């Protein structure tokens, strides 16, 4: 939740201490917001490369994406996202209990150059890599089908589904992030300046990309869909078990519960019969 986004309030009153300073620099400046956003675009790029390896370089796939390397890739993604957004830490400060814009400790020209390099590294490069890997996978699969004009196997069908998933992922990445990044560059270089509400809309469109991607993977990736459904099933079972246990506990504590033990001592039965009624 950041100023002028979720709540229509541009300025927040904060404590005039170190906690308020941290809030202004980390949250009020939208540092955290865009760190997660840029982390998403870089993750999409890495997923595209991973899919490329699985189709074009299957022999090297296990080595390139073994567990230790995956953890390293994830750490690099988030470290790079935090580093490239570091300029956001200098644009807001706590001014007598209000998050106010401040001048960064470098010139306006340097700020423009940093902005351009930042957007190139966190949007244009990931987008280009995503589209190039998708195109190469598409050409690779097409050439394989031309050389083997037989009925499509399950593996070939899976490749075609993978192509559609890559194309949709790349398209969503471009459509969601391009307006925000392009108009921000134009604004920084004083080419076009539009209303605040327009920039808020483009930023929210960019953030929505993280909401679309899980559903794309759910539709086109069977393993992802299976894991997601099993997770939901486990959650539902746990919830049902909790509800059942709560109902039994409530029933056990209710005064309407009557336990009747009836001992039948009739000689023809030859045994004791205990009936319990709830």
Buried (B, 14 or more C-beta within 10 A) or exposed (E): EBBBBEEEEEEBEBEEEEEBBEBBBBBBBBBBBBBEBBBBBBBBBBBBBBBBBBBBEEEEBEEBBEEEEEEEBBEEBBEBBBEBBEBBBBBBBBBEEBBEEBEBEEEEEEBBEBBBEBBEBBBBBBBEBBBBBBBEBBEBBEEEBEEEEEEEEEEBEBBBBBBEBBBBBBBBBBBBBBBBBBBBBEBBEEEEEEEEEEBBBBBEBBBBBBEBBEEBBBEBBEEBEEEBEEEEEEEEEEEEEEEEEEEEEEEEEEEEEEEEEEEEEEEEEEEEEEEEEE
